Amino acid sequence: MRHDENDKRVYINPSAYFEDVDSTTWDFRVGGYTPAERWLKDRDGRTLSYDDQAHYRRLLTAQNETLLLLPAIDAALGFVADEDVSENIVSENSAT
């Protein structure tokens, strides 16, 4: 299996591929691994059924949607990280 950045394809063999897979989606990491690649590797040597292919497309769509949401998530987490939560924790522990 290989990803072709120029064609935006993931080839699962010389003649079969998934289209419209950009490098951002292909390289997206969760917990140290790339789900798009890992899912296919876990099925290496199998013929992908129609349901398998549909599931893989949904996985890619979910990754794309997650990538679109990441800036908002980062901004929200940055807001929380900027607050002085340690002062709140100390105050709550002192009251008990």
VEXDREN-2710 file (C-alpha; in Angstrom, 1 decimal):
% VEXDREN-2710
k/r/px/py/pz
1/MET/0.0/0.0/0.0
2/ARG/1.2/3.5/-0.7
3/HIS/-0.1/7.1/-0.7
4/ASP/0.5/9.2/-3.8
5/GLU/0.5/12.9/-2.8
6/ASN/0.2/14.1/-6.4
7/ASP/-2.8/12.0/-7.3
8/LYS/-4.3/12.1/-3.8
9/ARG/-4.7/8.3/-4.0
10/VAL/-4.1/5.5/-1.6
11/TYR/-3.1/2.4/-3.6
12/ILE/-4.0/-0.8/-1.9
13/ASN/-2.5/-2.8/-4.9
14/PRO/-1.2/-1.8/-8.3
15/SER/-4.7/-1.3/-9.8
16/ALA/-7.0/-0.6/-6.8
17/TYR/-7.0/2.7/-4.9
18/PHE/-9.0/5.2/-2.9
19/GLU/-9.3/8.7/-4.4
20/ASP/-9.2/12.1/-2.8
21/VAL/-7.0/11.3/0.1
22/ASP/-4.7/14.3/0.7
23/SER/-1.5/14.0/2.6
24/THR/-2.9/15.8/5.6
25/THR/-5.5/13.1/6.0
26/TRP/-3.1/10.3/5.3
27/ASP/-0.5/11.6/7.8
28/PHE/-3.0/12.5/10.5
29/ARG/-1.8/10.9/13.8
30/VAL/-3.7/9.6/16.8
31/GLY/-1.9/8.2/19.7
32/GLY/1.3/7.7/17.7
33/TYR/-0.1/6.0/14.7
34/THR/-1.9/7.0/11.5
35/PRO/-5.4/5.5/11.4
36/ALA/-5.8/5.7/7.6
37/GLU/-2.7/3.5/7.1
38/ARG/-3.2/1.3/10.2
39/TRP/-6.7/0.3/9.2
40/LEU/-5.5/-0.9/5.8
41/LYS/-2.4/-2.6/7.3
42/ASP/-4.7/-4.6/9.6
43/ARG/-6.5/-5.9/6.6
44/ASP/-3.4/-6.7/4.5
45/GLY/-4.0/-9.8/2.3
46/ARG/-7.8/-9.6/2.5
47/THR/-10.2/-8.6/-0.2
48/LEU/-12.0/-5.5/1.0
49/SER/-15.8/-6.0/0.8
50/TYR/-18.1/-3.2/-0.2
51/ASP/-18.8/-2.6/3.5
52/ASP/-15.1/-2.5/4.3
53/GLN/-14.6/0.1/1.5
54/ALA/-17.5/2.2/2.8
55/HIS/-16.2/2.0/6.3
56/TYR/-12.7/3.2/5.2
57/ARG/-14.3/6.2/3.4
58/ARG/-16.1/7.1/6.6
59/LEU/-12.9/6.8/8.5
60/LEU/-11.3/9.2/6.1
61/THR/-14.3/11.6/6.3
62/ALA/-14.1/11.5/10.1
63/GLN/-10.4/12.4/10.0
64/ASN/-11.1/15.3/7.6
65/GLU/-13.8/16.6/9.8
66/THR/-11.6/16.3/12.9
67/LEU/-8.8/18.2/11.1
68/LEU/-11.3/21.0/10.3
69/LEU/-12.3/21.2/14.0
70/LEU/-8.7/21.1/15.4
71/PRO/-8.2/24.9/15.3
72/ALA/-11.4/25.5/17.4
73/ILE/-10.4/22.7/19.8
74/ASP/-6.9/24.1/20.2
75/ALA/-8.3/27.6/20.8
76/ALA/-10.7/26.3/23.4
77/LEU/-8.0/24.3/25.2
78/GLY/-5.7/27.3/25.0
79/PHE/-8.3/29.4/26.8
80/VAL/-8.5/26.8/29.6
81/ALA/-4.7/26.5/29.8
82/ASP/-4.4/30.3/30.1
83/GLU/-6.6/30.4/33.2
84/ASP/-4.9/30.0/36.6
85/VAL/-6.5/26.7/37.5
86/SER/-3.8/25.9/40.1
87/GLU/-5.2/28.7/42.3
88/ASN/-8.6/27.2/42.1
89/ILE/-7.3/23.7/43.1
90/VAL/-5.4/25.1/46.1
91/SER/-8.5/27.0/47.3
92/GLU/-10.7/24.0/47.0
93/ASN/-8.3/21.8/48.9
94/SER/-7.8/24.4/51.6
95/ALA/-11.6/24.4/52.3
96/THR/-11.8/20.7/53.1
END
